[in-house]
Amino acid sequence: MKDHEIINIGKSIFGLCFALGNICLFGYLITRNSDFAIAGYLLLIFGTIINLLIIIGLLIYSLVHPSKFKICLKAIGILMINIPVAILYAVIGLNLN
């Protein structure tokens, strides 16, 4: 894999989870429909699993191809940006009731 493909994996998964989190949070804030809150909770569960699997995959790839280690760590760093955002959104969601 080329370096930009590895970075694009991190950016794509980050963007997808970030966009879905925004839809769930602001959908609930605007409509007060509990389905958005349930979807946000499920996103926390499944998003965590998916992100962890991708991080493990990138770490394994970097062990097999040591020359790609720094690029894999950059992609993992991009994915890790979702953690404080998810915590912030969870705190906002829990304090609305």
Stockholm file with secondary structure:
# STOCKHOLM 1.0

chainA/1-97         MKDHEIINIGKSIFGLCFALGNICLFGYLITRNSDFAIAGYLLLIFGTIINLLIIIGLLIYSLVHPSKFKICLKAIGILMINIPVAILYAVIGLNLN
#=GR chainA/1-97 SS CCHHHHHHHHHHHHHHHHHHHHHHHHHHHHHCCHHHHHHHHHHHHHHHHHHHHHHHHHHHHHHHSGGGHHHHHHHHHHHHTHHHHHHHHHHHHHTCC
#=GC SS_cons        CCHHHHHHHHHHHHHHHHHHHHHHHHHHHHHCCHHHHHHHHHHHHHHHHHHHHHHHHHHHHHHHSGGGHHHHHHHHHHHHTHHHHHHHHHHHHHTCC
//
